[in-house]
Amino acid sequence: MYPDSALRKLLESFDGEVILPEDAAYESARRVWNRRVDRKPAAIARCHTRADAVAALAVARDAGLEVAVRGGGHSFPGFSTTDGGLVLDLGPMKRIVIDLLERTAKVGPGVRWGELTAAAAGYGLAPVGGHVADVGVAGLTLGGGNGWLARMYGLACDNLVAADVLTASGEIVRASAAENPDLYWGLRGGGGNLGIVLEFTLRLHPVADLLGGMLMYRLEDARDVLRHVADYGQKAPDEVNVAPAILAAPPAPFVPEELHGKPVLALAVCYVGAGGVPELAPLREFRKPLADLVGPTTFEVLQHFFDAQAAPTPYRMRAHLGGPITDELIDTILDHGARPSSPGNLILLLPMGGATAAVAPDATAFHHRDAAYCLEIAASWPETDEDPRRHIDWADTLWSATLPWSTGAEINHLADEGRDGIRRAYGGNYARLAELKRKWDPANLFHLNQNVPPAG
């Protein structure tokens, strides 16, 4: 079947929406979060039901069309779209069902963390998601998923109870500890390699009391503050999550006007549970900040903390997993952070440890359980910028300079680093994933991801 006849077949049999290049909605529908990615699929199949996803996948498979699976569309390298292939856009599949007795949520693949957080908050519960509300549940969970609650409750993938998966053969199967446990193992960190998850069953947790917000410091104080954070983080209880960031100061009333748009150090702070003031006192009292915006809040509000830094725009994202914060790391990130290529640049250290480290490296596909931090390096710039190369070079240079600190990588933050990067991310779990790929997707139909080819 040729692509044009395949698309006609899809139009005839599909209950969802098929968007073609000649349609008025095509230009907006083909765009993804990272505006640096500019690809033109042959069609976008917006799926509303499981039957839609099954039908679209069958047409793509039979016609030999490349398949891109889109949930939230936040893939840094742009795996959510394709040139000349078919995009299975699962964005409309937003069903959320909360089970109070089991403290779980059944979640469609188009749901974003802010939507799930809002739904669970009405019951005094919270999902273990990421740090950004607009990111899709699907991609983050399948790749690992470090978030505000990770030190207490593990990664998002550690809270995956079960999944309904559309396989490369077109069959829908259940994956859990009791059913297809090999697939269940691979879904928890293996990305989109093994199939399309049409429903996630995720564990929820009671989160009633929470302290959260931001401490902001002048950049000249950042070295001492970061050294203190490094020491404090080694001793802090798992209820504490402190993420240092170097970013441009906002034009806000609490920021002196001369610092608007200039690099500053911000500490994003979260304490889960009643009290928390004594536990955070060593952090808040070490050095007088420009602003102390930490106070009682809700997890729903905290989930939107990084919204301003996550708007759709061109990005170059690089990242490492690494150990404790060292003086060498501090010197390197401050040197680069003081001279960003754009006000939209961000250097972020996301803490791990706690419950994430309590899981054995081979218990799930997510391998690097000994990491203390994830270092995110984000260069962003306006779409009208005529010299994107300088922003890309800024991110790549900092990534290279911090490589000696790195102990690995995670696929959710991996750039287009090829086979070596993917092997670095999966470590000792790579061979097992390749065997699973041979079983569940022997033709590598699902290759638009941080791809692990089938073994053999």
Secondary structure, DSSP 8 states (H G I E B T S, - for coil): --HHHHHHHHHHH-SSEEE-TTSTTHHHHH--SBTT-----SEEEE--SHHHHHHHHHHHHHHT--EEEESS---TT-TT--SSSEEEE-TT---EEEETTTTEEEE-TT-BHHHHHHHHHTTTEEE---S-TTSBHHHHHHH----TTHHHH--TGGGEEEEEEE-TTS-EEEEESSSSHHHHHHHTT-TTSS-EEEEEEEEEEE---EEEEEEEEEGGGHHHHHHHHHHHHHHS-TTEEEEEEEEE--S-TTS-GGGTTSEEEEEEEEEESS--HHHHHHHHTSS--SEE--EE--HHHHTTTTGGGGSSB-EEEEEEEESS--HHHHHHHHHHHTS-SSTT-EEEEEE--GGGTTS-TTTSS---TT-SEEEEEEEE--TT-S-HHHHHHHHHHHHHHTGGGEEE--GGG--S-HHHHHHHHHGGGHHHHHHHHHHH-TT----SSS------
